[in-house]
């Protein structure tokens, strides 16, 4: 009896150690990239690292980026169009990595509802993959970009030294959202900044690991940009993994429903579907 | 009637197993997706649901049977002492 207690104690200690070692190890790592260098000087005063994770936290949401005249303001018109756009068939789920090709560079930072940083990705352009602040490849299945479903995503990006005219773009995340747009860009802008408030876009908080992809192509014109393997140069094409995080998965509507179904189903299998003996006279 | 006339029969529940398995798979699949342990996608959900439906069916057919509720009917309705001579008389008519 005593030996069994010791065994349980050792098992419990090992389990707690496993949970504690990972965060402790990552907490000791110093950021390798200063995200402020990607944020225009006039906005830097709005960002202060309050929670000490090396990612600047948000004071005020920066002004919305300027919408292109070909931007889709409505989104999919019908459910079928939306489901087709975000269908798993559009995504290569076997690829667990990430990539971003082209001159696009910048930073995207996700925040929770209080403006505290959740995660960040950085791109320095070229064929280098998207990185986290520690210099590790980001948006892989093992190191996805974390996005709070009740929070805000802030981005500062540019295509320097290229300037895209008559450009079209699309961005989609499997099963969650799809958006597209473009602009003739007569002013010759090659930088943009903006914020995406997920609370206004998503009906309820949830947690999900999904694949996302996007493309931005110079000289495409007003026609919508299809998903294809190659585009005219210059272009930016990227793909990777995003993890949407909510407050507590079990307290979200999908999580509660899933738990209810799993518990009911398991009880049914265990007690109602089991073969039974009865007496026959 | 005596104790030897009631015999246990096994009742299997493959349909119940299949249906409850479907529900379990749907719940487990959604749970794994909401915990972000697996990728959220319809094919994944279908795989989990189908797998647990098959397991549920197998369980409904081959699972360890529940014991019958209560003793056999004959054991409940114990024959009275008054009946016994009559039964033994019936049992050996040739005697």
Interface residues (C-beta under 8 A of the other chain):
Chain A: X88 X93 X174 X175 X206 X207 X208 X209 X210 X211 X243 X244 X245 X249 X252 X254 X255 X257 X258 X259 X260 X261 X262 X263 X264 X265 X266 X268 X269 X272 X273 X274 X275 X276 X277 X278 X279 X280 X281
Chain B: X1 X5 X6 X7 X8 X9 X10 X11 X12 X13 X16 X17 X19 X20 X21 X22 X23 X24 X25 X26 X27 X28 X29 X30 X31 X33 X34 X35 X36 X37 X38 X39 X40 X41 X42 X43 X52 X55 X56 X59 X60 X61 X62 X63 X64 X65 X66 X67 X68 X69 X72 X73 X74
